[in-house]
């Protein structure tokens, strides 16, 4: 068996497989199916300062090899997480990545301050609309990425900051460098692409929000390309995600430059996806006589 442990920003994970935000709740439901201490980490449901009810239903629609979601950050709020969910995750021995969102720079600073020193990473969801910028997402323009990162980092004295990049942008390398220059300790990508699915009988979009975030196996080639571009644009670690369904996908992302990965939509189609993916990754390393998974990071040779 290969050594699957990875170290990111001084934090050691037993393996590089992290549950992606919004697909795993706070881990309790999946722990009823398997012991989640097997996985490397959990990126929590996106949290805000106050509880949010989320968008109108229907919120989820299927496409071919993808799903769309417009849940709208339904969550119980950060205080509920701190009181009811944080200790459960710590007791499971997984890396705790607190995914956070806000409607203003001040929101991000405030929620980061509440979490500082209590979790292993704070992951900024910057695909949220900035109410002071006419609804444009924080993660679209490099200037706003740098500023929201700077504000969040100023509130974090003990906990490393991970910035989750949107793919719905002009340049991933430029935005990755903006996060780095704002003080990010690492970056994760990609968040969902924007898409639409139409009910042709009703002549209406299938989800109430009209558009939603596209995830699933169908987006993987786009995600791998963007992870490669980001990893070669910055000096900080990169965590890759987007369409991972098997161990070979993990190897692919890590060869493209990712230090670890997040698995999301696969958890919906196979509740045991992550333990299986860990086993498949280990089997691939054994087959190729690789003793340490870190040996494959950024091992890609271009044609």
Backbone as CSV, one residue per row, in Angstrom:
resi,resn,N_x,N_y,N_z,CA_x,CA_y,CA_z,C_x,C_y,C_z
1,UNK,0.842,-1.196,0.000,0.000,0.000,0.000,0.871,1.236,0.000
2,UNK,0.559,2.180,-0.875,1.333,3.410,-0.986,1.005,4.349,0.168
3,UNK,1.908,5.286,0.422,1.648,6.346,1.389,0.751,7.368,0.697
4,UNK,-0.484,7.501,1.170,-1.443,8.403,0.539,-1.510,9.766,1.222
5,UNK,-0.742,9.978,2.272,-0.849,11.222,3.025,-0.262,12.395,2.235
6,UNK,-0.886,13.535,2.410,-0.414,14.768,1.771,-0.400,15.874,2.821
7,UNK,0.502,16.834,2.637,0.572,17.982,3.546,0.335,19.245,2.743
8,UNK,-0.627,20.034,3.182,-0.984,21.285,2.515,-1.002,22.397,3.545
9,UNK,-0.171,23.387,3.348,-0.105,24.544,4.260,0.111,24.098,5.702
10,UNK,0.917,23.076,5.887,1.227,22.590,7.220,0.207,21.640,7.802
11,UNK,-0.877,21.391,7.070,-1.933,20.487,7.535,-1.779,19.132,6.839
12,UNK,-1.694,18.062,7.614,-1.541,16.721,7.046,-2.893,16.042,6.916
13,UNK,-3.174,15.524,5.717,-4.379,14.746,5.451,-3.956,13.301,5.245
14,UNK,-4.741,12.354,5.775,-4.377,10.942,5.646,-4.395,10.475,4.198
15,UNK,-5.212,11.117,3.370,-5.229,10.883,1.930,-5.765,12.155,1.278
16,UNK,-5.588,12.307,-0.034,-5.935,13.577,-0.669,-7.390,13.718,-1.092
17,UNK,-8.276,12.856,-0.603,-9.663,12.858,-1.034,-10.524,13.631,-0.027
18,UNK,-11.071,14.759,-0.483,-11.879,15.641,0.358,-13.289,15.694,-0.223
19,UNK,-14.286,15.627,0.628,-15.669,15.795,0.168,-15.888,17.256,-0.210
20,UNK,-16.443,17.483,-1.387,-16.649,18.839,-1.880,-17.848,19.497,-1.218
21,UNK,-17.744,20.808,-1.016,-18.812,21.565,-0.382,-20.132,21.440,-1.140
22,UNK,-21.199,21.332,-0.367,-22.527,21.284,-0.960,-22.981,19.908,-1.384
23,UNK,-22.112,18.912,-1.244,-22.472,17.551,-1.663,-22.427,16.562,-0.505
24,UNK,-22.034,17.031,0.665,-21.761,16.117,1.773,-22.342,16.623,3.086
25,UNK,-23.087,17.727,3.024,-23.622,18.321,4.248,-22.496,18.609,5.223
26,UNK,-22.670,18.146,6.475,-21.616,18.214,7.481,-21.131,16.816,7.844
27,UNK,-21.441,15.853,6.964,-20.888,14.520,7.085,-21.715,13.503,7.841
28,UNK,-22.709,13.947,8.593,-23.441,13.012,9.453,-24.205,11.947,8.669
29,UNK,-24.876,12.342,7.605,-25.683,11.385,6.837,-24.807,10.321,6.174
30,UNK,-23.682,10.742,5.610,-22.795,9.767,4.972,-22.135,8.859,5.998
31,UNK,-21.931,9.369,7.210,-21.331,8.544,8.252,-22.247,7.383,8.651
32,UNK,-23.522,7.470,8.316,-24.433,6.356,8.560,-24.233,5.249,7.518
33,UNK,-23.575,5.592,6.400,-23.332,4.620,5.326,-21.950,4.001,5.457
34,UNK,-20.960,4.828,5.774,-19.602,4.326,6.026,-18.928,5.268,7.018
35,UNK,-17.858,4.792,7.621,-17.112,5.591,8.584,-16.336,6.668,7.822
36,UNK,-16.747,7.931,7.962,-16.125,8.980,7.159,-14.699,9.299,7.603
37,UNK,-14.244,8.663,8.683,-12.846,8.850,9.064,-11.900,8.272,8.007
38,UNK,-12.447,7.503,7.070,-11.633,6.937,5.986,-11.156,7.995,4.998
39,UNK,-11.886,9.097,4.874,-11.564,10.094,3.854,-10.605,11.139,4.421
40,UNK,-9.994,11.891,3.515,-9.002,12.861,3.948,-9.588,14.080,4.621
41,UNK,-10.730,14.547,4.123,-11.305,15.761,4.681,-12.721,15.991,4.220
42,UNK,-13.350,16.975,4.837,-14.714,17.376,4.482,-14.746,18.881,4.311
43,UNK,-15.140,19.329,3.115,-15.461,20.739,2.918,-16.951,20.874,3.202
44,UNK,-17.278,21.660,4.196,-18.651,21.712,4.693,-19.609,22.339,3.689
45,UNK,-20.881,22.144,3.948,-21.910,22.924,3.266,-21.556,24.398,3.394
46,UNK,-21.732,25.155,2.303,-21.419,26.574,2.341,-22.172,27.275,3.447
47,UNK,-21.451,27.991,4.300,-22.063,28.629,5.460,-22.046,30.144,5.338
48,UNK,-23.055,30.763,5.916,-23.155,32.211,5.983,-23.278,32.622,7.450
49,UNK,-23.192,33.932,7.695,-23.293,34.416,9.070,-24.629,34.047,9.706
50,UNK,-25.691,34.201,8.947,-27.034,33.898,9.433,-27.609,32.705,8.660
51,UNK,-28.562,31.982,9.232,-29.206,30.880,8.504,-29.861,31.376,7.210
52,UNK,-29.848,30.519,6.180,-30.490,30.876,4.915,-31.405,29.759,4.467
53,UNK,-32.575,30.145,3.929,-33.556,29.152,3.470,-33.246,28.629,2.076
54,UNK,-32.470,29.377,1.294,-32.130,28.940,-0.047,-33.164,29.347,-1.081
55,UNK,-32.983,28.879,-2.299,-33.834,29.256,-3.426,-35.139,28.458,-3.457
56,UNK,-36.045,28.924,-4.304,-37.291,28.193,-4.531,-37.010,26.862,-5.219
57,UNK,-37.943,25.920,-5.075,-37.813,24.616,-5.727,-38.591,24.620,-7.038
58,UNK,-38.236,23.747,-8.005,-37.150,22.774,-7.942,-35.771,23.434,-8.058
59,UNK,-34.812,22.820,-7.381,-33.459,23.372,-7.295,-32.428,22.571,-8.063
60,UNK,-32.774,21.339,-8.429,-31.806,20.438,-9.071,-32.424,19.833,-10.320
61,UNK,-31.613,19.744,-11.371,-32.047,19.113,-12.615,-30.901,18.285,-13.177
62,UNK,-31.261,17.221,-13.858,-30.243,16.364,-14.477,-30.024,16.749,-15.930
63,UNK,-28.764,16.661,-16.362,-28.417,16.726,-17.767,-27.728,15.419,-18.126
64,UNK,-27.067,15.371,-19.260,-26.331,14.165,-19.656,-24.924,14.231,-19.071
65,UNK,-24.629,13.334,-18.130,-23.350,13.260,-17.421,-23.107,14.440,-16.494
66,UNK,-24.141,15.260,-16.237,-24.008,16.398,-15.334,-25.310,16.586,-14.562
67,UNK,-25.233,17.390,-13.497,-26.434,17.892,-12.854,-26.316,19.411,-12.737
68,UNK,-27.454,20.068,-12.614,-27.481,21.498,-12.345,-28.098,21.704,-10.973
69,UNK,-27.550,22.657,-10.230,-28.165,22.972,-8.949,-28.211,24.473,-8.738
70,UNK,-29.261,24.918,-8.078,-29.386,26.310,-7.655,-30.006,26.292,-6.264
71,UNK,-29.292,25.655,-5.330,-29.800,25.492,-3.973,-29.879,26.833,-3.257
72,UNK,-28.950,27.709,-3.557,-29.001,29.043,-2.956,-28.429,29.124,-1.555
73,UNK,-27.410,28.268,-1.300,-26.707,28.313,-0.011,-27.632,28.126,1.197
74,UNK,-28.605,27.235,1.081,-29.396,26.881,2.261,-28.451,26.325,3.319
75,UNK,-28.464,26.908,4.508,-27.597,26.431,5.578,-28.073,26.973,6.920
76,UNK,-27.672,26.321,8.011,-28.157,26.728,9.334,-27.391,27.889,9.957
77,UNK,-26.360,28.386,9.263,-25.565,29.475,9.811,-24.334,28.986,10.555
78,UNK,-23.327,29.846,10.650,-22.040,29.441,11.213,-22.128,29.099,12.695
79,UNK,-22.955,29.786,13.457,-23.052,29.502,14.888,-23.590,28.096,15.135
80,UNK,-24.563,27.678,14.321,-25.096,26.315,14.438,-24.001,25.296,14.144
81,UNK,-23.201,25.559,13.132,-22.082,24.657,12.797,-21.124,24.530,13.972
82,UNK,-20.758,25.655,14.552,-19.802,25.638,15.653,-20.352,24.871,16.858
83,UNK,-21.640,24.969,17.119,-22.233,24.333,18.287,-22.575,22.859,18.069
84,UNK,-22.945,22.502,16.833,-23.524,21.176,16.614,-22.743,20.255,15.671
85,UNK,-21.883,20.791,14.823,-21.265,19.945,13.785,-19.746,19.877,13.838
86,UNK,-19.101,20.937,14.307,-17.637,20.977,14.274,-17.009,19.847,15.076
87,UNK,-17.472,19.634,16.298,-16.857,18.600,17.129,-17.051,17.208,16.536
88,UNK,-18.207,16.980,15.925,-18.444,15.681,15.263,-17.362,15.417,14.209
89,UNK,-17.059,16.413,13.364,-16.049,16.242,12.328,-14.659,16.065,12.928
90,UNK,-14.359,16.830,13.968,-13.055,16.684,14.614,-12.898,15.290,15.205
91,UNK,-13.961,14.785,15.806,-13.904,13.450,16.403,-13.682,12.361,15.364
92,UNK,-14.083,12.616,14.130,-13.876,11.637,13.048,-12.451,11.681,12.520
93,UNK,-11.671,12.690,12.901,-10.271,12.749,12.486,-10.063,13.156,11.042
94,UNK,-11.043,13.857,10.487,-10.898,14.342,9.105,-10.453,15.800,9.120
95,UNK,-9.815,16.221,8.048,-9.463,17.623,7.885,-10.763,18.414,7.697
96,UNK,-10.965,19.441,8.507,-12.205,20.213,8.454,-11.971,21.486,7.643
97,UNK,-12.628,21.554,6.491,-12.559,22.721,5.617,-13.899,23.437,5.715
98,UNK,-13.916,24.607,6.314,-15.159,25.362,6.480,-15.375,26.240,5.253
99,UNK,-16.363,25.876,4.442,-16.688,26.651,3.248,-17.607,27.799,3.651
100,UNK,-17.231,29.026,3.285,-17.992,30.195,3.743,-18.366,31.097,2.575
101,UNK,-19.455,31.827,2.761,-19.950,32.733,1.733,-20.487,33.988,2.392
102,UNK,-20.590,35.058,1.595,-21.114,36.309,2.125,-21.680,37.180,1.027
103,UNK,-22.350,38.244,1.443,-22.936,39.195,0.502,-22.155,40.500,0.443
104,UNK,-21.119,40.590,1.270,-20.277,41.787,1.288,-18.896,41.396,1.795
105,UNK,-17.927,42.278,1.600,-16.592,42.030,2.125,-16.645,41.861,3.644
106,UNK,-17.450,42.685,4.294,-17.561,42.614,5.757,-18.075,41.257,6.213
107,UNK,-19.028,40.677,5.457,-19.539,39.347,5.798,-18.409,38.322,5.834
108,UNK,-17.551,38.365,4.814,-16.457,37.406,4.742,-15.496,37.583,5.908
109,UNK,-15.175,38.831,6.220,-14.282,39.077,7.338,-14.859,38.595,8.652
110,UNK,-16.148,38.822,8.858,-16.797,38.456,10.118,-16.876,36.944,10.299
111,UNK,-17.239,36.220,9.253,-17.382,34.773,9.396,-16.016,34.110,9.544
112,UNK,-15.002,34.649,8.884,-13.649,34.107,9.042,-13.153,34.300,10.469
113,UNK,-13.458,35.450,11.054,-13.052,35.713,12.432,-13.670,34.704,13.395
114,UNK,-14.910,34.301,13.139,-15.587,33.330,14.006,-14.956,31.937,13.913
115,UNK,-14.373,31.631,12.761,-13.848,30.291,12.517,-12.348,30.170,12.772
116,UNK,-11.662,31.288,12.926,-10.209,31.279,13.037,-9.738,30.418,14.210
117,UNK,-8.823,29.508,13.908,-8.248,28.646,14.923,-9.095,27.448,15.299
118,UNK,-10.292,27.340,14.740,-11.207,26.252,15.097,-11.285,25.166,14.034
119,UNK,-10.938,25.500,12.794,-11.006,24.546,11.681,-9.634,24.466,11.025
120,UNK,-9.459,23.468,10.149,-8.148,23.287,9.505,-7.940,24.261,8.348
121,UNK,-9.004,24.556,7.611,-8.965,25.524,6.520,-10.275,26.291,6.494
122,UNK,-10.228,27.526,6.045,-11.432,28.232,5.612,-11.368,28.312,4.099
123,UNK,-12.451,27.892,3.437,-12.532,27.925,1.980,-13.536,28.993,1.566
124,UNK,-13.070,30.007,0.857,-13.944,31.085,0.423,-14.710,30.693,-0.822
125,UNK,-16.034,30.699,-0.718,-16.885,30.568,-1.896,-17.090,31.975,-2.446
126,UNK,-16.384,32.310,-3.514,-16.472,33.669,-4.062,-17.305,33.717,-5.342
127,UNK,-18.128,32.684,-5.533,-19.070,32.693,-6.660,-20.404,33.330,-6.252
128,UNK,-20.443,33.897,-5.043,-21.660,34.524,-4.533,-21.790,35.950,-5.057
129,UNK,-23.022,36.450,-5.191,-23.214,37.820,-5.677,-22.837,38.866,-4.632
130,UNK,-22.075,39.846,-5.066,-21.683,40.965,-4.218,-22.763,42.044,-4.324
131,UNK,-23.527,42.219,-3.250,-24.667,43.137,-3.326,-24.233,44.578,-3.566
132,UNK,-22.989,44.899,-3.184,-22.510,46.264,-3.372,-21.910,46.491,-4.756
133,UNK,-21.866,45.438,-5.553,-21.337,45.557,-6.914,-22.394,45.162,-7.935
134,UNK,-23.664,45.425,-7.613,-24.746,45.164,-8.545,-25.048,43.713,-8.787
135,UNK,-24.624,42.839,-7.853,-24.916,41.415,-7.997,-23.841,40.618,-8.711
136,UNK,-22.770,41.267,-9.169,-21.683,40.532,-9.813,-20.944,39.689,-8.774
137,UNK,-20.617,38.467,-9.132,-19.942,37.580,-8.197,-18.575,38.127,-7.810
138,UNK,-18.192,37.882,-6.549,-16.877,38.302,-6.073,-15.758,37.694,-6.902
139,UNK,-16.006,36.489,-7.428,-14.946,35.748,-8.093,-14.791,36.002,-9.576
140,UNK,-15.467,37.014,-10.125,-15.372,37.274,-11.561,-14.135,38.101,-11.909
141,UNK,-13.983,39.228,-11.264,-12.891,40.152,-11.594,-11.710,39.960,-10.640
142,UNK,-10.493,39.984,-11.169,-9.325,39.781,-10.299,-9.227,40.817,-9.188
143,UNK,-9.679,42.032,-9.443,-9.605,43.066,-8.409,-10.445,42.697,-7.190
144,UNK,-11.671,42.182,-7.429,-12.530,41.822,-6.299,-12.048,40.533,-5.632
145,UNK,-11.468,39.630,-6.398,-10.888,38.413,-5.815,-9.770,38.789,-4.843
146,UNK,-8.901,39.664,-5.282,-7.790,40.090,-4.425,-8.306,40.753,-3.157
147,UNK,-9.325,41.598,-3.281,-9.825,42.337,-2.124,-10.556,41.429,-1.140
148,UNK,-11.436,40.554,-1.616,-12.152,39.677,-0.691,-11.179,38.715,-0.018
149,UNK,-10.149,38.285,-0.735,-9.121,37.440,-0.143,-8.366,38.201,0.939
150,UNK,-8.019,39.443,0.647,-7.291,40.274,1.621,-8.111,40.460,2.898
151,UNK,-9.404,40.746,2.740,-10.278,40.957,3.896,-10.385,39.678,4.732
152,UNK,-10.579,38.544,4.064,-10.697,37.273,4.779,-9.393,36.925,5.489
153,UNK,-8.289,37.099,4.798,-6.981,36.756,5.370,-6.682,37.608,6.595
154,UNK,-7.109,38.859,6.582,-6.874,39.745,7.725,-7.583,39.246,8.987
155,UNK,-8.644,38.454,8.817,-9.394,37.927,9.957,-8.918,36.549,10.391
156,UNK,-7.960,36.002,9.673,-7.463,34.663,9.977,-6.016,34.746,10.455
157,UNK,-5.817,34.543,11.738,-4.476,34.593,12.315,-3.868,33.205,12.452
158,UNK,-4.729,32.173,12.520,-4.253,30.816,12.792,-4.602,29.818,11.690
159,UNK,-5.693,30.065,10.977,-6.215,29.082,10.026,-5.826,29.438,8.596
160,UNK,-5.293,28.483,7.814,-4.965,28.749,6.410,-6.212,29.068,5.589
161,UNK,-6.032,29.934,4.605,-7.133,30.380,3.752,-7.043,29.730,2.375
162,UNK,-8.138,29.063,1.987,-8.287,28.455,0.668,-9.327,29.269,-0.101
163,UNK,-9.016,29.667,-1.317,-9.957,30.433,-2.129,-10.441,29.559,-3.276
164,UNK,-11.759,29.401,-3.375,-12.357,28.536,-4.389,-12.718,29.363,-5.617
165,UNK,-12.070,29.073,-6.730,-12.203,29.884,-7.930,-13.358,29.440,-8.821
166,UNK,-14.039,30.430,-9.377,-15.099,30.181,-10.356,-14.494,29.945,-11.735
167,UNK,-15.073,29.022,-12.516,-14.609,28.826,-13.891,-15.242,29.801,-14.875
168,UNK,-16.239,30.571,-14.410,-16.996,31.451,-15.298,-16.301,32.805,-15.439
169,UNK,-15.046,32.745,-15.889,-14.202,33.936,-15.912,-13.400,33.991,-17.211
170,UNK,-12.762,35.128,-17.418,-11.951,35.312,-18.623,-10.642,34.554,-18.546
171,UNK,-9.983,34.564,-17.372,-8.661,33.946,-17.253,-8.472,33.326,-15.874
172,UNK,-8.364,32.023,-15.814,-8.080,31.337,-14.561,-6.686,31.696,-14.033
173,UNK,-5.632,31.711,-14.856,-4.323,32.092,-14.305,-4.313,33.480,-13.676
174,UNK,-4.954,34.450,-14.315,-4.999,35.805,-13.764,-5.721,35.813,-12.422
175,UNK,-6.846,35.125,-12.342,-7.615,35.104,-11.100,-6.921,34.303,-10.005
176,UNK,-6.199,33.250,-10.397,-5.423,32.490,-9.414,-4.328,33.370,-8.811
177,UNK,-3.671,34.137,-9.651,-2.635,35.041,-9.146,-3.231,36.154,-8.282
178,UNK,-4.454,36.583,-8.601,-5.120,37.602,-7.784,-5.375,37.076,-6.372
179,UNK,-5.825,35.822,-6.273,-6.040,35.211,-4.958,-4.725,35.096,-4.199
180,UNK,-3.692,34.673,-4.900,-2.374,34.541,-4.278,-1.871,35.890,-3.766
181,UNK,-2.014,36.934,-4.576,-1.526,38.248,-4.175,-2.364,38.835,-3.036
182,UNK,-3.624,38.389,-2.915,-4.472,38.824,-1.811,-4.164,38.141,-0.494
183,UNK,-3.326,37.099,-0.547,-2.923,36.417,0.676,-3.417,34.998,0.826
184,UNK,-4.019,34.427,-0.208,-4.487,33.043,-0.120,-3.314,32.105,0.157
185,UNK,-3.542,31.135,1.025,-2.529,30.128,1.307,-2.591,28.980,0.307
186,UNK,-3.771,28.764,-0.271,-3.950,27.771,-1.324,-5.232,28.116,-2.062
187,UNK,-5.440,27.488,-3.209,-6.658,27.711,-3.974,-7.287,26.374,-4.319
188,UNK,-8.611,26.398,-4.526,-9.323,25.208,-4.979,-10.133,25.580,-6.212
189,UNK,-10.270,24.626,-7.114,-11.030,24.855,-8.334,-11.247,23.522,-9.048
190,UNK,-12.419,23.440,-9.833,-13.260,24.563,-10.188,-14.585,24.473,-9.443
191,UNK,-15.175,25.654,-9.184,-16.560,25.688,-8.773,-17.421,25.372,-9.997
192,UNK,-18.719,25.360,-9.857,-19.580,24.943,-10.961,-19.600,25.945,-12.116
193,UNK,-19.822,25.430,-13.300,-20.072,26.242,-14.484,-21.552,26.645,-14.497
194,UNK,-21.859,27.743,-15.146,-23.256,28.173,-15.225,-23.945,27.537,-16.428
195,UNK,-25.134,26.962,-16.205,-25.841,26.303,-17.302,-27.341,26.348,-17.135
196,UNK,-28.032,25.769,-18.101,-29.493,25.733,-18.101,-29.955,24.424,-18.727
197,UNK,-31.042,23.870,-18.174,-31.713,22.718,-18.763,-33.174,23.115,-18.986
198,UNK,-33.691,22.819,-20.179,-35.033,23.264,-20.562,-36.003,22.087,-20.632
199,UNK,-37.161,22.272,-20.048,-38.276,21.345,-20.218,-38.995,21.755,-21.509
200,UNK,-38.801,20.993,-22.580,-39.314,21.425,-23.885,-40.828,21.303,-23.994
201,UNK,-41.457,20.520,-23.122,-42.912,20.425,-23.136,-43.554,21.651,-22.487
202,UNK,-42.964,22.119,-21.403,-43.485,23.320,-20.733,-42.879,24.606,-21.293
203,UNK,-41.803,24.455,-22.078,-41.067,25.592,-22.631,-40.548,26.501,-21.515
204,UNK,-40.048,25.847,-20.480,-39.500,26.564,-19.337,-38.245,25.852,-18.843
205,UNK,-37.352,26.613,-18.199,-36.211,25.954,-17.548,-36.705,24.982,-16.479
206,UNK,-35.938,23.906,-16.264,-36.349,22.880,-15.312,-36.230,23.328,-13.866
207,UNK,-35.327,24.263,-13.586,-35.193,24.705,-12.207,-35.751,26.111,-12.040
208,UNK,-36.253,26.384,-10.839,-36.965,27.633,-10.583,-36.088,28.862,-10.773
209,UNK,-34.777,28.700,-10.544,-33.847,29.822,-10.676,-33.459,30.082,-12.128
210,UNK,-33.985,29.285,-13.054,-33.683,29.330,-14.498,-32.300,28.770,-14.822
211,UNK,-31.254,29.313,-14.227,-29.909,28.789,-14.446,-29.383,28.178,-13.161
212,UNK,-28.367,27.364,-13.296,-27.779,26.726,-12.123,-26.336,26.363,-12.363
213,UNK,-25.711,25.845,-11.331,-24.318,25.434,-11.423,-24.211,24.021,-11.946
214,UNK,-23.390,23.832,-12.973,-23.221,22.530,-13.630,-22.041,21.789,-13.004
215,UNK,-22.279,20.560,-12.582,-21.224,19.715,-12.036,-21.409,18.297,-12.544
216,UNK,-20.438,17.440,-12.251,-20.533,16.054,-12.684,-19.460,15.675,-13.677
217,UNK,-19.483,14.405,-14.079,-18.410,13.838,-14.899,-18.182,14.603,-16.193
218,UNK,-19.234,15.201,-16.736,-19.112,15.879,-18.028,-18.224,17.102,-18.029
219,UNK,-17.937,17.682,-16.851,-17.116,18.896,-16.818,-15.639,18.606,-16.560
220,UNK,-15.278,17.329,-16.379,-13.915,17.005,-15.953,-12.819,17.534,-16.880
221,UNK,-12.909,17.392,-18.202,-11.818,17.908,-19.042,-11.584,19.414,-18.879
222,UNK,-12.675,20.168,-18.673,-12.544,21.606,-18.451,-11.828,21.843,-17.126
223,UNK,-12.230,21.093,-16.102,-11.638,21.260,-14.781,-10.155,20.914,-14.781
224,UNK,-9.777,19.832,-15.421,-8.365,19.432,-15.468,-7.531,20.519,-16.145
225,UNK,-8.036,21.054,-17.244,-7.307,22.118,-17.938,-7.113,23.335,-17.038
226,UNK,-8.168,23.728,-16.329,-8.074,24.911,-15.475,-7.171,24.666,-14.268
227,UNK,-7.201,23.467,-13.714,-6.296,23.134,-12.615,-4.849,23.200,-13.086
228,UNK,-4.590,22.669,-14.256,-3.228,22.736,-14.808,-2.781,24.185,-14.972
229,UNK,-3.655,25.028,-15.528,-3.309,26.433,-15.730,-3.059,27.143,-14.403
230,UNK,-3.914,26.882,-13.420,-3.761,27.536,-12.118,-2.487,27.080,-11.412
231,UNK,-2.238,25.772,-11.451,-1.067,25.235,-10.751,0.235,25.787,-11.302
232,UNK,0.217,26.164,-12.575,1.435,26.700,-13.188,1.449,28.220,-13.239
233,UNK,0.460,28.827,-12.575,0.412,30.288,-12.499,0.774,30.795,-11.111
234,UNK,0.702,29.927,-10.094,0.937,30.347,-8.717,1.943,29.429,-8.037
235,UNK,2.435,29.889,-6.893,3.391,29.104,-6.104,2.709,28.406,-4.932
236,UNK,1.449,28.750,-4.666,0.723,28.139,-3.556,0.058,26.835,-4.004
237,UNK,-0.283,25.949,-3.071,-0.891,24.662,-3.447,-2.260,24.836,-4.106
238,UNK,-2.595,23.862,-4.961,-3.871,23.841,-5.674,-4.610,22.554,-5.333
239,UNK,-5.891,22.684,-5.014,-6.772,21.535,-4.787,-7.732,21.473,-5.966
240,UNK,-7.774,20.344,-6.662,-8.560,20.227,-7.887,-9.877,19.514,-7.678
241,UNK,-10.867,19.909,-8.469,-12.165,19.231,-8.437,-12.918,19.508,-9.731
242,UNK,-13.908,18.655,-9.986,-14.739,18.828,-11.172,-14.883,17.528,-11.932
243,UNK,-15.901,16.747,-11.601,-16.193,15.534,-12.364,-15.425,14.297,-11.961
244,UNK,-14.816,14.295,-10.783,-14.048,13.120,-10.346,-15.003,12.000,-9.937
245,UNK,-14.831,10.833,-10.554,-15.693,9.685,-10.253,-14.918,8.407,-9.930
246,UNK,-13.596,8.403,-10.118,-12.815,7.179,-9.927,-11.375,7.524,-9.581
247,UNK,-10.610,6.501,-9.213,-9.226,6.712,-8.844,-8.384,7.273,-9.976
248,UNK,-8.649,6.835,-11.205,-7.885,7.359,-12.349,-8.068,8.860,-12.494
249,UNK,-9.261,9.362,-12.151,-9.504,10.808,-12.212,-8.644,11.541,-11.193
250,UNK,-8.493,10.956,-10.011,-7.630,11.558,-8.989,-6.207,11.666,-9.499
251,UNK,-5.710,10.597,-10.084,-4.357,10.590,-10.632,-4.217,11.663,-11.708
252,UNK,-5.223,11.786,-12.552,-5.200,12.777,-13.630,-5.071,14.200,-13.072
253,UNK,-5.900,14.531,-12.092,-5.847,15.870,-11.500,-4.510,16.133,-10.823
254,UNK,-3.992,15.135,-10.120,-2.733,15.335,-9.413,-1.562,15.447,-10.381
255,UNK,-1.595,14.683,-11.458,-0.557,14.841,-12.484,-0.605,16.231,-13.117
256,UNK,-1.806,16.818,-13.173,-1.957,18.161,-13.738,-1.518,19.252,-12.765
257,UNK,-1.214,18.865,-11.515,-0.668,19.841,-10.577,-1.403,19.970,-9.260
258,UNK,-2.511,19.249,-9.068,-3.264,19.340,-7.814,-2.549,18.574,-6.701
259,UNK,-2.522,19.170,-5.516,-1.937,18.510,-4.338,-2.946,17.595,-3.668
260,UNK,-4.227,17.898,-3.855,-5.327,17.099,-3.324,-6.526,17.352,-4.218
261,UNK,-7.616,16.635,-3.957,-8.809,16.782,-4.798,-10.051,16.816,-3.919
262,UNK,-11.126,17.320,-4.501,-12.434,17.254,-3.850,-13.391,16.478,-4.751
263,UNK,-14.195,15.650,-4.121,-15.167,14.811,-4.827,-16.564,15.279,-4.433
264,UNK,-17.386,15.598,-5.433,-18.698,16.154,-5.147,-19.856,15.342,-5.678
265,UNK,-20.223,15.580,-6.932,-21.423,14.979,-7.519,-21.398,13.456,-7.485
266,UNK,-20.220,12.857,-7.543,-20.126,11.391,-7.488,-20.765,10.832,-6.225
267,UNK,-20.782,11.629,-5.150,-21.411,11.163,-3.909,-22.917,10.968,-4.051
268,UNK,-23.527,11.667,-5.021,-24.962,11.540,-5.230,-25.303,10.263,-5.997
269,UNK,-24.441,9.875,-6.908,-24.712,8.693,-7.734,-24.204,7.407,-7.098
270,UNK,-23.247,7.531,-6.175,-22.699,6.383,-5.475,-22.348,6.840,-4.062
271,UNK,-23.158,6.474,-3.098,-22.952,6.942,-1.727,-21.610,6.506,-1.162
272,UNK,-21.034,5.429,-1.702,-19.724,4.947,-1.262,-18.604,5.396,-2.187
273,UNK,-18.837,6.452,-2.936,-17.876,6.877,-3.956,-16.485,7.137,-3.387
274,UNK,-16.397,7.851,-2.301,-15.062,8.260,-1.834,-14.220,7.110,-1.283
275,UNK,-14.765,6.205,-0.456,-13.948,5.043,-0.081,-13.499,4.231,-1.297
276,UNK,-14.390,4.092,-2.273,-14.021,3.364,-3.498,-12.913,4.101,-4.244
277,UNK,-13.029,5.403,-4.375,-12.030,6.192,-5.097,-10.677,6.125,-4.406
278,UNK,-10.671,6.143,-3.076,-9.406,6.012,-2.336,-8.762,4.668,-2.642
279,UNK,-9.553,3.592,-2.607,-9.029,2.251,-2.885,-8.517,2.144,-4.316
280,UNK,-9.246,2.728,-5.258,-8.813,2.682,-6.663,-7.536,3.478,-6.882
281,UNK,-7.403,4.592,-6.201,-6.181,5.388,-6.314,-4.994,4.605,-5.774
282,UNK,-5.184,3.990,-4.625,-4.118,3.188,-4.030,-3.731,2.025,-4.944
283,UNK,-4.727,1.372,-5.541,-4.454,0.243,-6.444,-3.660,0.706,-7.658
284,UNK,-3.969,1.897,-8.189,-3.221,2.418,-9.348,-1.772,2.668,-8.968
285,UNK,-1.547,3.233,-7.799,-0.170,3.495,-7.353,0.601,2.187,-7.176
286,UNK,-0.055,1.189,-6.573,0.599,-0.113,-6.401,0.936,-0.741,-7.743
287,UNK,0.019,-0.643,-8.679,0.237,-1.220,-10.004,1.441,-0.593,-10.686
288,UNK,1.668,0.678,-10.422,2.784,1.389,-11.060,3.996,1.524,-10.142
289,UNK,3.973,0.753,-9.037,5.103,0.692,-8.112,5.489,2.071,-7.576
290,UNK,4.471,2.887,-7.272,4.698,4.218,-6.706,4.402,4.142,-5.220
291,UNK,5.387,4.455,-4.413,5.275,4.272,-2.968,4.643,5.464,-2.255
292,UNK,4.699,6.630,-2.867,4.189,7.845,-2.225,3.393,8.653,-3.241
293,UNK,2.162,8.981,-2.914,1.286,9.644,-3.872,1.815,11.001,-4.307
294,UNK,2.612,11.639,-3.469,3.144,12.957,-3.824,4.073,12.913,-5.034
295,UNK,4.553,11.713,-5.378,5.434,11.571,-6.536,4.723,11.890,-7.851
296,UNK,3.396,11.786,-7.874,2.686,12.015,-9.144,2.228,13.458,-9.311
297,UNK,2.398,14.290,-8.273,1.940,15.684,-8.364,2.761,16.445,-9.393
298,UNK,2.066,17.081,-10.329,2.691,17.870,-11.394,3.657,17.023,-12.220
299,UNK,3.282,15.760,-12.459,4.142,14.847,-13.220,3.789,14.813,-14.692
300,UNK,2.914,15.710,-15.124,2.454,15.718,-16.507,3.518,16.269,-17.447
301,UNK,3.689,15.585,-18.568,4.586,16.060,-19.631,3.750,16.409,-20.847
302,UNK,3.800,17.651,-21.267,2.997,18.061,-22.425,3.615,17.560,-23.715
303,UNK,2.765,17.366,-24.740,3.247,16.927,-26.053,4.085,18.029,-26.711
